[in-house]
Amino acid sequence: MKNVDFRSDTVTRPTPEMMAAMSSAELGDDVLGHDPTVQALEGEGAALLGKDAALYMPSGTMCNLVAFLTHTRPGDQVIVEQWSHTACFEGGGAGMFAGVLVRTLPSESGMLDAADVAGWMLPRSEHSPGTSLVSLEQTHNFHGGRVLPLEGMQAVAEAAGSRGARLHLDGARLFNAVAASGVPAAAYADVADSVSICLSKGLCAPVGSLLAGDSDFIEAARYHRKRLGGGMRQSGVIAAAGRVALASMRERLAQDHERAARLASGVAALDGFSVDASRVETNILFVGTGRVEAAEIVSAAGTEGILLYATAEHAIRFVTHHDVDDDAVDRLLTLLARFAGSTDTNGSV
């Protein structure tokens, strides 16, 4: 029986169409500005996001760091949500390389409160670092793939802009938000001065992300990409897969959401496990395992070719994606059912 992987949508593999596009891609040298496939990808990405230009990079982490470097100067304050990817899962790069003070604010579902943001905005003075940037994450990973509402994002953008700060949108799963809400990608991106999107998660490209903004921002960002070692030469080889991702993989994300909802409903029906199925909006759900240690479930699943990721002693994150089909969801539910009844109904994430 083949392995199925619920650990992340980063494990998706390129489709046959992507492999064919990669093998026949027209190539140049992107650092010299002459790779036509990269240029095509950047143009297509910018158009989808309603921005002047875009820049291709190896990862979303690099996109976010380059955005921080471009919008700020060392010693500035940057405001982010406390469980955001930029704060918790990018190796402290913002502090290490951009030299900024990262101010983390709590939220209920990943959406910062505009009044809280306004209250923490600091003017630059001899006593305090100026707040030059606010960053949001769409969808919000560690709040269970929640979709940030456009109105809330607009309010935060207003709070930041009225005090002289910029807004960056970490849109690693932006197209999941589009699929769930029906709000166009350009509408979400219009709120922000810069936006990153990941091509290698639900969109299935093997590698790569885009950072988009106005022309002056992207020109400055190109310099920071070079400094970080992100200039890739004949990167049209992988950019070709990114073009297929943008052209043909966005619409099918709704299937991943349907499977995540079915998985959440199935888990909720099992004695002892805890999950709020009503909060599962996209392709991510967190499940509490009660008395049973998550590591025990992960180990048992591994012996049956089901790969899982424990996020805490009694919590597991499940992520659906292109390589998870209905049979995989059934296999996982069957496995979890064996643990039902031995968990504590008070278990929580």
C-alpha positions as CSV (number, residue, x, y, z in Angstrom):
1,M,0.0,0.0,0.0
2,K,1.4,3.4,-1.0
3,N,2.5,6.0,1.5
4,V,0.2,8.9,2.1
5,D,1.5,12.1,3.7
6,F,-0.7,14.4,5.8
7,R,2.2,16.3,7.3
8,S,2.1,19.3,5.0
9,D,1.1,20.5,1.5
10,T,4.8,21.1,1.0
11,V,5.2,17.4,0.2
12,T,3.3,17.7,-3.1
13,R,5.1,16.4,-6.1
14,P,5.2,18.1,-9.6
15,T,2.5,16.9,-12.0
16,P,3.4,15.2,-15.4
17,E,2.5,18.5,-17.1
18,M,5.0,20.3,-14.9
19,M,7.7,17.7,-15.6
20,A,7.2,18.2,-19.3
21,A,7.3,21.9,-19.0
22,M,10.5,21.8,-17.0
23,S,12.2,19.5,-19.6
24,S,11.4,21.9,-22.5
25,A,11.8,25.3,-20.8
26,E,13.5,28.1,-22.6
27,L,16.5,29.2,-20.4
28,G,18.8,32.1,-19.8
29,D,20.5,33.6,-16.8
30,D,18.1,35.1,-14.4
31,V,20.7,37.0,-12.4
32,L,21.6,38.8,-15.6
33,G,17.9,39.3,-16.2
34,H,17.8,37.1,-19.3
35,D,15.8,34.0,-18.4
36,P,12.6,34.2,-20.4
37,T,10.7,31.5,-18.5
38,V,11.4,33.3,-15.2
39,Q,10.4,36.6,-16.7
40,A,7.1,35.0,-17.9
41,L,6.4,33.5,-14.5
42,E,7.1,36.8,-12.7
43,G,4.8,38.7,-15.2
44,E,2.0,36.2,-14.8
45,G,2.2,36.2,-11.0
46,A,2.3,40.0,-10.9
47,A,-0.8,40.2,-13.1
48,L,-2.7,37.7,-10.9
49,L,-1.9,39.8,-7.9
50,G,-2.6,43.2,-9.5
51,K,1.0,44.4,-8.8
52,D,3.5,46.1,-11.1
53,A,6.2,43.4,-10.8
54,A,7.2,40.2,-9.1
55,L,10.5,38.5,-8.2
56,Y,11.1,34.7,-8.2
57,M,12.9,33.2,-5.2
58,P,13.7,29.8,-3.9
59,S,11.3,29.9,-0.9
60,G,8.6,31.8,0.8
61,T,10.9,32.3,3.8
62,M,13.3,34.2,1.6
63,C,10.4,36.2,0.1
64,N,9.3,37.3,3.6
65,L,12.8,38.1,4.7
66,V,13.5,40.1,1.5
67,A,10.3,42.0,2.1
68,F,11.4,42.8,5.7
69,L,14.8,44.0,4.5
70,T,13.3,46.1,1.8
71,H,10.6,47.8,3.9
72,T,12.6,48.4,7.1
73,R,16.0,49.5,8.4
74,P,17.9,47.9,11.3
75,G,16.3,48.8,14.7
76,D,12.8,49.3,13.4
77,Q,9.8,47.5,14.9
78,V,7.8,45.1,12.8
79,I,4.3,43.9,14.1
80,V,3.2,40.4,13.4
81,E,0.7,37.9,14.8
82,Q,2.2,35.8,17.6
83,W,1.9,32.4,15.8
84,S,2.8,33.7,12.4
85,H,5.3,31.9,10.2
86,T,7.5,35.0,10.1
87,A,7.7,35.0,13.9
88,C,7.9,31.3,14.8
89,F,9.1,29.3,11.8
90,E,11.7,31.2,9.8
91,G,14.7,30.7,12.1
92,G,14.6,34.2,13.5
93,G,15.8,35.6,10.2
94,A,14.0,38.9,10.7
95,G,16.1,39.7,13.7
96,M,19.3,38.1,12.5
97,F,19.4,39.5,9.0
98,A,17.0,42.5,8.9
99,G,18.0,43.6,12.5
100,V,14.4,44.4,13.4
101,L,12.5,44.1,16.6
102,V,9.6,41.7,16.0
103,R,6.6,42.7,18.1
104,T,4.1,39.7,18.3
105,L,0.4,40.4,19.1
106,P,-2.2,37.7,20.0
107,S,-5.3,37.1,18.0
108,E,-8.2,34.7,18.1
109,S,-8.0,33.3,14.6
110,G,-4.9,34.9,13.0
111,M,-6.5,38.2,12.2
112,L,-4.8,41.0,14.1
113,D,-7.1,43.6,15.6
114,A,-6.6,47.0,14.0
115,A,-7.0,48.8,17.3
116,D,-4.3,46.6,18.9
117,V,-2.0,47.3,15.9
118,A,-2.6,51.0,16.3
119,G,-1.9,50.8,20.0
120,W,1.5,49.2,19.4
121,M,2.6,51.5,16.6
122,L,5.7,53.4,17.8
123,P,7.0,56.7,16.4
124,R,10.7,56.7,15.8
125,S,12.5,58.7,18.5
126,E,15.6,58.6,20.6
127,H,13.7,56.4,23.0
128,S,11.8,53.9,20.7
129,P,12.2,52.1,17.5
130,G,9.8,53.3,14.8
131,T,7.2,50.9,13.5
132,S,7.8,50.6,9.8
133,L,6.0,47.4,8.9
134,V,3.0,45.2,9.8
135,S,2.8,41.7,8.4
136,L,-0.2,39.4,8.0
137,E,-0.4,35.7,7.0
138,Q,-3.1,34.4,4.6
139,T,-4.2,31.7,5.2
140,H,-3.0,31.5,8.8
141,N,-1.2,28.2,9.2
142,F,-1.2,27.7,13.0
143,H,-4.7,28.9,13.4
144,G,-5.8,26.0,11.3
145,G,-5.7,27.4,7.8
146,R,-8.1,30.2,8.7
147,V,-9.0,32.8,6.1
148,L,-8.3,36.4,7.1
149,P,-11.4,38.5,6.2
150,L,-10.7,41.2,3.7
151,E,-12.4,43.8,5.9
152,G,-10.1,43.0,8.8
153,M,-7.1,43.2,6.6
154,Q,-8.2,46.6,5.2
155,A,-8.6,47.9,8.8
156,V,-5.1,46.8,9.7
157,A,-3.7,48.3,6.5
158,E,-5.4,51.6,7.4
159,A,-4.0,51.5,10.9
160,A,-0.5,50.9,9.6
161,G,-0.6,53.3,6.7
162,S,-2.1,56.2,8.7
163,R,1.0,56.0,10.9
164,G,3.6,55.7,8.1
165,A,4.1,52.0,8.1
166,R,3.8,49.5,5.2
167,L,1.9,46.2,5.1
168,H,3.4,42.9,3.9
169,L,1.2,39.9,3.2
170,D,2.7,36.5,3.7
171,G,0.4,34.8,1.2
172,A,2.0,31.4,1.2
173,R,-1.5,29.9,0.9
174,L,-3.2,32.9,-0.6
175,F,-4.9,30.8,-3.3
176,N,-6.4,28.6,-0.6
177,A,-8.0,31.7,0.8
178,V,-9.3,32.6,-2.7
179,A,-10.7,29.1,-3.2
180,A,-12.5,29.2,0.2
181,S,-13.8,32.8,0.1
182,G,-14.3,33.7,-3.6
183,V,-12.4,36.9,-3.0
184,P,-9.9,37.5,-5.9
185,A,-6.2,37.2,-5.2
186,A,-5.7,40.8,-6.4
187,A,-8.3,42.1,-3.9
188,Y,-6.3,40.6,-1.0
189,A,-3.0,41.8,-2.5
190,D,-4.4,45.3,-3.0
191,V,-4.5,45.7,0.8
192,A,-0.7,45.2,1.0
193,D,2.4,47.0,-0.2
194,S,4.0,43.7,-0.9
195,V,2.8,40.1,-1.1
196,S,4.5,36.7,-1.3
197,I,2.9,33.5,-2.7
198,C,4.2,30.0,-2.5
199,L,4.2,27.8,-5.6
200,S,5.3,24.6,-3.9
201,K,2.5,23.9,-1.4
202,G,-1.0,23.2,-2.7
203,L,0.0,24.4,-6.2
204,C,2.4,21.4,-6.5
205,A,5.5,23.1,-8.0
206,P,8.7,21.4,-6.8
207,V,10.2,24.7,-5.5
208,G,9.8,28.4,-5.6
209,S,7.9,31.5,-4.5
210,L,7.1,34.9,-5.8
211,L,7.3,38.3,-4.1
212,A,5.3,41.1,-5.7
213,G,4.9,44.8,-5.3
214,D,5.5,48.1,-7.2
215,S,8.4,48.5,-9.5
216,D,10.6,50.4,-7.1
217,F,10.0,47.9,-4.3
218,I,10.9,44.9,-6.6
219,E,14.1,46.7,-7.8
220,A,15.2,47.1,-4.2
221,A,14.1,43.6,-3.4
222,R,16.3,42.2,-6.2
223,Y,19.3,43.6,-4.5
224,H,18.4,41.9,-1.2
225,R,17.7,38.6,-2.9
226,K,21.2,38.8,-4.3
227,R,22.8,39.5,-0.9
228,L,21.0,36.5,0.5
229,G,22.2,34.2,-2.2
230,G,18.8,33.9,-3.9
231,G,20.0,34.7,-7.4
232,M,19.6,31.5,-9.4
233,R,21.0,31.1,-12.9
234,Q,19.1,28.9,-15.3
235,S,16.1,28.9,-13.0
236,G,13.6,28.7,-15.8
237,V,13.9,25.0,-15.3
238,I,11.9,25.2,-12.1
239,A,10.0,28.4,-13.0
240,A,8.4,26.4,-15.8
241,A,6.7,24.3,-13.2
242,G,5.6,27.4,-11.4
243,R,3.9,28.7,-14.5
244,V,1.9,25.4,-14.8
245,A,1.1,25.8,-11.1
246,L,-0.4,29.2,-11.5
247,A,-2.2,28.3,-14.7
248,S,-3.8,25.0,-13.8
249,M,-3.6,24.2,-10.1
250,R,-5.4,27.0,-8.4
251,E,-9.0,25.9,-9.1
252,R,-8.5,22.4,-7.7
253,L,-7.6,23.6,-4.2
254,A,-11.4,23.4,-3.4
255,Q,-11.0,19.6,-3.6
256,D,-8.4,19.7,-0.8
257,H,-10.8,21.8,1.3
258,E,-13.6,19.4,0.8
259,R,-11.4,16.5,1.9
260,A,-10.2,18.4,5.0
261,A,-13.8,19.1,5.9
262,R,-14.7,15.4,5.5
263,L,-11.7,14.5,7.6
264,A,-12.7,17.0,10.3
265,S,-16.3,15.7,10.4
266,G,-15.0,12.1,10.7
267,V,-12.6,12.9,13.5
268,A,-15.3,14.9,15.4
269,A,-17.4,11.7,15.4
270,L,-14.7,9.7,17.2
271,D,-14.9,9.5,21.0
272,G,-12.2,11.4,22.7
273,F,-10.6,13.4,19.8
274,S,-11.2,17.1,19.8
275,V,-11.6,19.2,16.6
276,D,-14.0,22.1,15.8
277,A,-15.1,21.1,12.3
278,S,-16.9,24.4,11.9
279,R,-13.6,26.2,12.0
280,V,-12.0,24.1,9.2
281,E,-12.1,26.5,6.2
282,T,-9.3,25.3,4.0
283,N,-6.9,22.4,4.0
284,I,-5.5,22.4,7.5
285,L,-6.9,21.1,10.8
286,F,-5.5,20.6,14.3
287,V,-6.8,17.7,16.3
288,G,-6.4,17.1,20.1
289,T,-5.6,13.5,21.0
290,G,-6.7,13.6,24.7
291,R,-4.9,11.0,26.9
292,V,-3.1,9.3,24.0
293,E,0.2,10.9,23.2
294,A,0.3,12.2,19.6
295,A,3.7,10.5,19.1
296,E,2.0,7.1,19.7
297,I,-0.6,7.8,16.9
298,V,2.2,9.1,14.6
299,S,4.2,6.0,15.2
300,A,1.3,3.6,14.6
301,A,0.3,5.5,11.4
302,G,3.9,5.3,10.1
303,T,3.8,1.5,10.2
304,E,0.8,1.6,7.9
305,G,2.4,4.1,5.5
306,I,0.5,7.2,6.8
307,L,2.8,10.0,7.6
308,L,1.7,12.5,10.3
309,Y,3.1,15.5,12.2
310,A,2.6,16.0,15.9
311,T,2.5,19.7,16.8
312,A,2.4,19.1,20.6
313,E,2.3,16.3,23.1
314,H,-1.4,15.8,22.5
315,A,-2.0,17.5,19.1
316,I,-1.6,16.6,15.5
317,R,-1.9,18.7,12.4
318,F,-3.4,17.2,9.3
319,V,-3.0,18.9,5.9
320,T,-4.8,17.8,2.7
321,H,-3.4,18.4,-0.7
322,H,-3.1,17.2,-4.3
323,D,-1.5,13.9,-3.3
324,V,-4.1,13.0,-0.7
325,D,-7.2,11.4,-2.2
326,D,-10.5,10.1,-0.7
327,D,-9.0,6.7,-0.1
328,A,-6.2,8.3,2.0
329,V,-8.7,10.1,4.1
330,D,-10.6,6.8,4.7
331,R,-7.3,5.1,5.7
332,L,-6.5,7.8,8.2
333,L,-10.0,7.8,9.7
334,T,-9.9,4.0,10.1
335,L,-6.5,4.3,11.9
336,L,-7.8,7.0,14.2
337,A,-10.9,5.0,15.0
338,R,-8.7,2.3,16.7
339,F,-7.7,5.0,19.2
340,A,-11.2,6.2,19.8
341,G,-12.5,5.7,23.3
342,S,-9.0,5.5,24.8
343,T,-8.7,9.3,24.6
344,D,-10.0,11.9,27.0
345,T,-12.9,13.9,25.7
346,N,-11.4,17.0,27.4
347,G,-8.3,16.7,25.1
348,S,-7.6,19.9,23.2
349,V,-5.2,21.4,20.8
